[in-house]
Amino acid sequence: MSENPKFNFTGKVAFVTGAGSGIGRATALAFASAGAAVSIADISEAGLEATAEQITALGVKVLAQRCDVTKTAEIKAVLDTTVATFGRLDCAFNNAGIEQPGASIIDLSEEMLDRVLDVNLKSVFLCMKHEIPLMLKNGGGSIVNTSSGAGVMAIRNQSGYCASKFGVTVASKVAALEFADQGIRVNALCPGIIDTPMIARYTGGTEEGRARIIKQEPVGRMGRPEEIAATVLFMCSDLGAFITGHALVADGAQTAGI
Ligand code: NAD
């Protein structure tokens, strides 16, 4: 538990999507370690169960619910249950996402385009739509949406993924403008290349694949999920009280040259 009162989430309730793996799991654990009650959601029941076990082992309250973030009724239901269980909603990390197989814009199938936009972008709209009214009931809150380096810079053969993440960046800024005077902060977080199962799939999990992608990172290594989790907590905490409408890169200088 943090000694710094501005970095203490005791009495707060945090909601995390995509919490069954990678960045989402690390962030759910970080919220729990900082004293928050944590509500976690993911489409993968096995992933959720593993995260819930790790949170319970910390002696922290956790609510784990399967949810497909592309479905508005499912998102509303898990958020309503969160408030029914823990009494309030203070922080939300809208993070669930999928990768897009590399394909030129003329080869990207309509089906893949719809899927990547639905999971990565539409879900963020749906989550904010249902989270903000709940946060307003207790005078405000803080939302962080997972964008990407691909949400601030174009990447060849990633048109669908980039469009989804640029969309997340701008939707976060619009929501921040709309609710700044009502105590709701909304920011986008743009991670660089982070060592998660998503990246293992993207690189094929081979040493050559990893080495190829690490070349894109000026720091010479991938980021760790815990490093992104720490950034999310900073943005949600009172230390970040004046940060809203911002797209923060945590990326080892990957996008510093753009
Ligand atoms: P991951 O694959 O390890 O975890 C993603 C989680 O999202 C999984 O548990 C998955 O089950 C869940 N998910 C997928 N579709 C879902 C749906 N329809 N409903 C609910 N849950 C769903 O990936 P990660 O690397 O931890 O990625 C997390 C987020 O970070 C994603 O939005 C991703 O685009 C973004 N991101 C990742 C990197 C990176 O290098 N790993 C870089 C920039 C941005």
Boltz pocket constraint, residues with backbone or C-beta under 6 A from the ligand:
constraints:
  - pocket:
      binder: B
      contacts: [[A, 17], [A, 18], [A, 19], [A, 20], [A, 21], [A, 22], [A, 23], [A, 24], [A, 41], [A, 42], [A, 43], [A, 44], [A, 47], [A, 67], [A, 68], [A, 69], [A, 70], [A, 95], [A, 96], [A, 97], [A, 98], [A, 99], [A, 119], [A, 120], [A, 146], [A, 147], [A, 148], [A, 149], [A, 190], [A, 191], [A, 192], [A, 193], [A, 194], [A, 195], [A, 196], [A, 197], [A, 198], [A, 199]]
      max_distance: 6.0
